[in-house]
Amino acid sequence: MNEDKRQPNETASDRAARRRRQQKATDRVCVTAAALVITLVLLLGCVFSLTGQDKAYSENENRWLAGKPRLTFSSLADGKFMKDAETYFSDQFPLRDRLVRARTYIAIFCGQSERNDVYIGKKHFLFEKPAAYEEERMNATLGAIDGVSRRYPDVRSFIAVAPNASEILPELLPHNAPRQDQTAQIQKIYESLPEITSVDLCAAFKDAGHRDRLYYRTDHHWTTAGAELAFRKIAEIMGLDTRGSSYISYPVCSDFQGTLASSAGFFRAQDTISVIVPGAELKYTVNYTDEKITRPSVFDLSKLSQKNRYEVFFGGNFAQVRIETDADSERELLIVKDSYANCLVPMLLPYFKTVIMVDPRYYRGNFDQLMERETVTDMLWLYNANTLLTDTSIAARM
């Protein structure tokens, strides 16, 4: 007998119970259908992953993707094959980029404001999660820096640590986002290096107008405008005569979406990258030491066709880069740096006959031999706070 028809002598409670049974039956059908659809989609996705051509690299996530796992008796016995297979299907699933992006937007809709250590702030600003000051690690790093300055007392030594966007734009952070007092962290770093002349970039950035133009919204780097502001302060402290000097800024792309957008899967904003060059003509050559390559420019415009367009500055990070200029100067500058320096260094070229950049994260040479071989007159440690607080390569290389 059809339960949809009212039964003889059926009471109100009987009718309510019948409706509940009908609803439960309907729910079971819906859940079963949904499960079948999801299973079918997953199976088809796995089939397409196995039969289609794998993607080697995800530009959106800025990382290499897993390849097909190799099936061996040992990998099957110890569970490695199943673990690798799970990673492979996750990385190679069809329409993965769209699914990752959809998951991010759903999380934001549900009130989440952090994805993969990236804060999703106001005005579509993304912020790198600030690092804590760990005493043991920083003692090793600062001890290495101090040791270099003491071994070479005739070299004028300077240090400039750039605050990250979360320190300069706190009003754009999401509500209740955990913070670190980077101004205090940087001050502690400077106080630990009394033999090195420090550059206060925190005050300069906090006092600047249009502070939201000093950092990219989608990337962890400062913009060229931020780098220029830092350059002016560094030049002042280093005693560079910038009177009468001029710089010209050229926008080279307007659709940049950087590392923070890739990490968070949040692509609601785009940034403009500009390059800046001295107004006066300057001749120079750029030598990539390990690669044995010489180029006529600090800019690699071919990088504008790839995902990480910040690499337009020098083509990315390298262990050692040596720049020879025709500047009317006898000073030779050694910069120990992270990627923040890449867009600032072009502004320093008119004031030094030689600029050498060393990135300890990639450098494998003997640092003391480098110092003894060169005629360095000035040394600049140029880092952003997060990198200096987390990096261990300075202590290992110096």
Secondary structure by P-SEA (a helix, b strand, c coil): cccccccccccaaaaaaaaaaaaaaaaaaaaaaaaaaaaaaaaaaaaaaaacccccccccccbbbbcbbbbcaaaaaaaaaaaaaaaaaaaaccaaaaaaaaaaaaaaaaccccccccccccccccccccccccaaaaaaaaaaaaaaaaaccccbbbbbbbbcccccccccccccccccaaaaaaaaaaaacccbbbbcaaaaaaaccccccccccccccccaaaaaaaaaaaaaaaccccccbbbbbbbcccccccaaaaaaccccbbbbbbbbbbcccccbbbbbcccccccccccccccccccccccccccccccbbbbbbcccccbbbbbbcccccccccccccccccbbbbbccccccccaaaaaaaccccbbbbccccccccccccccccc
